[in-house]
Amino acid sequence: MQKFLSISDLAERYRISKPSVYNYVRTGKLPKGFYIGHSHRWALTELEAFEAELMNNQEINNGR
């Protein structure tokens, strides 16, 4: 079963404030996620893929 994270979960995962989560989403630094009712959620698998892509880009930019 797929796991979905809340804004609080993201804030804790990335050690940032809740307003920063929304700011990062708005500016494209984090995936947009989706709404379940009135709750903003992110699929853990989507975040893990996003993180892997960031790591890959950092390795490329660092000449690895």
Protein Blocks (a to p, Z undefined) as FASTA:
>chain_A
ZZdddfklmmmmnopafklmmmmmmnopacfbjaehjaccddfklmmmmmmmmmmmmmmm
noZZ
